[in-house]
Amino acid sequence: MADSETYRKGSEIRAQLMGEKYAADMAKSVYDDPIMKKFGDYAREAVFGMLWSRPGLDLKTRALICVISDTAQARWPELAIHLRMARRQGWTEDELSEALMHLCGYIGLPSVREAMLTAKEVFEELRKEG
């Protein structure tokens, strides 16, 4: 993929959201083959470089939107990534847990339960990382 300005901006935003070490580790473990590299490059440019950089919402709000969307769609691996991003953007464990609890009446207990279990794991990982 060409090293466009949008791609560079997406790389910066991605590192800011995930943390440089986590983003680099993901590049080595998930996006280390040609097929996944294509996907990662596209996501970096189109999602992080274009969507996340749009005016109108801050990164903190965008991260919460992703947490809610992942929970509503039962996207547990993505939820783990977005919970990490949300914590890095300033959402507390209590605030994120409450946002998930709020979904009980809208999407149902089974999905919220899985989201809470995912959050528990992510929060424990983050505490261990310091």
C-alpha atoms as one frame of an Amber mdcrd trajectory, in Angstrom:
protein
   0.000   0.000   0.000   1.247   3.455  -0.806   2.418   5.450   2.177  -0.241
   8.122   1.786  -0.920  10.956   4.197  -4.140   9.193   5.249  -2.198   5.979
   5.936   0.370   7.874   8.030  -2.399   9.636   9.949  -4.129   6.292  10.487
  -0.907   4.788  11.820  -0.570   7.651  14.310  -4.168   7.397  15.489  -3.951
   3.604  15.772  -0.823   3.832  17.921  -2.439   6.530  20.066  -5.541   4.407
  20.612  -3.848   1.063  21.205  -0.514   2.133  22.579   2.608   1.820  20.468
   3.690  -1.507  21.979   0.273  -3.151  21.578  -0.028  -1.867  17.986   3.475
  -3.147  17.161   2.768  -6.522  18.781  -0.453  -6.816  16.789   1.443  -6.005
  13.574   3.860  -8.843  14.343   1.267 -11.421  15.389  -1.927 -10.669  13.427
  -0.780  -8.750  10.361   2.437 -10.648   9.691   1.330 -12.518   6.563   0.475
 -11.085   3.113  -3.276 -11.627   3.348  -3.686 -10.054   6.777  -1.207  -7.295
   5.932  -3.538  -6.188   3.124  -6.428  -6.102   5.576  -4.376  -4.243   8.186
  -3.156  -1.685   5.670  -6.702  -1.031   4.498  -8.006  -0.706   8.064  -5.163
   1.623   8.981  -5.916   3.946   6.067  -9.707   3.730   5.740 -10.809   3.194
   9.328  -8.147   4.925  11.405  -6.983   7.449   8.821 -10.406   8.476   7.550
 -13.125   7.589  10.082 -11.324   8.110  13.374  -9.855  11.419  12.206 -13.138
  13.002  11.142 -14.162  16.178  12.938 -17.154  16.243  15.237 -16.329  13.576
  17.828 -13.289  13.084  20.006 -11.393   9.793  20.196 -12.849   9.042  23.621
 -16.425   9.172  22.325 -15.547   7.176  19.216 -13.978   4.456  21.377 -17.172
   4.155  23.455 -19.266   3.916  20.287 -17.106   0.970  19.193 -17.514  -0.752
  22.576 -21.303  -0.440  22.301 -21.364  -1.544  18.665 -19.163  -4.584  19.322
 -21.367  -5.619  22.237 -24.568  -5.230  20.220 -23.089  -7.338  17.423 -21.418
  -9.937  19.683 -17.952  -9.159  18.293 -15.911 -10.314  21.293 -12.352 -10.130
  19.870 -13.034  -6.630  18.552 -14.630  -5.681  21.867 -11.394  -6.583  23.657
  -9.441  -4.265  21.354 -11.944  -1.434  21.687 -12.165  -1.750  25.472  -8.396
  -1.324  25.583  -8.709   1.742  23.362 -11.508   3.150  25.519  -9.423   2.778
  28.682  -6.478   4.496  26.982  -8.797   7.379  26.030  -9.821   7.958  29.635
 -12.920   5.856  30.247 -12.742   4.191  33.659 -13.527   0.544  34.323 -16.641
   1.644  36.217 -17.847   3.883  33.385 -17.340   1.167  30.781 -19.018  -1.441
  32.985 -21.975   0.885  33.485 -22.208   1.550  29.732 -22.331  -2.208  29.186
 -24.920  -2.665  31.958 -27.079  -0.015  30.311 -27.339  -2.305  27.294 -29.090
  -5.050  29.319 -32.492  -3.573  28.553 -31.740  -2.982  24.887 -29.781  -5.946
  23.571 -30.278  -8.531  26.312 -28.458 -10.157  29.178 -26.575 -12.888  27.266
 -24.642 -10.418  25.114 -23.967  -8.095  28.031 -22.755 -11.038  30.110 -20.228
 -11.970  27.432 -19.181  -8.341  27.116 -18.670  -8.097  30.871 -16.558 -11.270
  30.852 -14.475  -9.810  28.025 -14.130  -6.542  29.945 -13.044  -8.406  33.069
 -10.227 -10.095  31.110  -9.125  -6.881  29.385  -9.143  -4.878  32.620  -7.058
  -7.569  34.344  -4.560  -7.548  31.449  -4.300  -3.770  31.583  -3.735  -3.785
  35.352  -0.942  -6.350  34.931   0.655  -4.237  32.200   0.632  -1.244  34.537
